[in-house]
Amino acid sequence: MSETRHADITLARYASAMFWMGRHLERAENLARLLDIIHTFSPGARGEQNWQSVLAIHCDEAVFAGRYGQVTGENVLKFYITDTEHPNSLTSCVRQARVNATQLRAVIGVEMWVQI
């Protein structure tokens, strides 16, 4: 394989890892903001309905029902924050971003590495 071809493949791998690292971090940030807003503004009787809408937005009603059953704020937060089996939980998104950051360790700054 020529050196030019090897450099192209390396650049493509870096570009892919950078794209997915950014995408996973963006997904985690957006989800965290949504959960924070719902948690802040959903006290009382309408709380369950608002948590149900979070599941509907992400089309996760069936998966959630299979694991947690009843829709409560505590269950939805657990599902979207710490559930390592849910690929779009904050924990899973940050873990995937770290995997991509590891591939990019040679080209990302120390500050970014430490933050991720």
N, C-alpha and C positions, 0 to 999 in steps of 0.2 A: 504494500500500500504506500502510495507516495506521501510525502510529508504534508503536502497541501490538502490531500484528502483527509489525513489524520487530523489536521487542524480544523477542517470544516466539521468533522464529526464531533470533535471536542467542543467547538463553539455551539453546535446544535444541542449538545447535552447540557451545556451551561445555560443556554437560552431556555430550554425546556424546564430545567430545575428552577431557574429564576421565575419563570412564569407561574409554575405551580406553587412555589414558596409564597409568592405574592398573592396568589388566588386563595390559598388556604388561610393566610393571615387576614385577608380581606373578609373572607367568610366568617372567621372567628370574631372579628371586630363587629361586623354587622349583626351577628347573632347576639353578641354581648350587649350591644346597644338596645336591640329589640327586647331582650329579656329584662334589662334594667328599666326600660320604659313601662313595660307591662307590670313588673313587680312594684314600681313606684306608684302607678296610677290605677291599680286594680284591687283596692281593698273592698271588703264587703261582699254583697250578694252577687255582683256582676263578675267577681274575680274568676270564677270557674269558666264562665262564658269567654272571657278574654284569654284565658290559658288555652281553651279549646281552639280559639282562632289562631293562636301561634302554631298549634299542630296542623291546622288546616292550611295555613300559608305554606308550610313546608311539606305538605302531603304525607305527614307522618302518623296519621290517626291510627291506622291498622297496626303498624309496628309498635307504637306506644301502647295501644290497648293490649297487645300480646305480652308485653313485658311488665306493664305497671297497672293496667286495669283502669282504676278511677283517675279522672282528670282533676288533679289538685295542683296548686302552685308548687308545692314541695316536690311532687313527682315530676312535673314538667321541667322544673329547674334541674333536678337530678338527671333526667333524660338528656337535656341539652348541655349540661355543664360537665358532668363527671362520668357519664356512661361510655366506657371505652369500646363497647360493642356497637355503638351508634356512630357511623362514619362521619356524621356532620356535627357531633358534639364539639364543644370548645376544646376538650382534652384531645380528641382525635385530630382536629384541624391543626392544633399547635404541634402535635406529634408529627404529623405529615410535613408541616413547614420545617421542622427541625431535621427531618430526613433529607429534605431538599437542601437546606442550609449546609448540612454536612457535605453534600456533593459539591457545594460552592465554596467551601472553606477557604480555598486558595485565592478566591477572587472577591470575597465580600470583606468589608471592613470589620475591625475588632468590635466596634460599637454595635453593629448589626448582629454579629455573632453572639455577643453577650446578651443582647436583648431577647433574641430568639431562644 
